[in-house]
Amino acid sequence: MSRIELTVDVKADVASTWGVLADVGHHDRWMEDAVSIRFEGSRRSGEGTIFFAATRVGPFRTTDRMVVTEWVDEQRMAVRHEGAVTGTGVFSLEPRDGGGTTVRWSEQLEFPWWFGGPPAQVLARPFLMWVWRRNLSNLARLVDAGPAV
């Protein structure tokens, strides 16, 4: 299983940062690898929310079922990946001294054999880190830009 953990500092406070992060249906606004997000049922937030995330990383495409397993407002959101790619993902927010927020993104993923299995996980790690670092930079820009008018 490949584990990746990245952080970004956001100028905005925790509440503003959480407001964007908690809007799961619009993660494709800042996640470059997210093609679309579709919910199962009417729930859009909180523990137990289920959605399907269509993703594209290089030549690889998959649509995985995601289940929100933990939701602590303005602190933490965790998901379980179910589908071709399995594993867990966690976003956590920490207030910074002097203002702003640190966003921590941690993923532990397992690739199926047809994606290359464990060897591909090792080889893909640097590329995934690059993609997710860009995603976090996009998130920071979106949050720091403030609400759309």
Buried (B, 14 or more C-beta within 10 A) or exposed (E): EBEBEBEBEBEBBBEBBBBBBBEBBEBBEBBBBBBEBEBEEEEEBEEEBBBBBBBEBEEBEBEBEBBBBBBEEBEBBBBBBBBBBBBBBBBBBBBEEEEBBBBBBBBBBBBEEEBBEEEBBEEBBEEBBEBBBBBBEBBBEBBBEEEEE
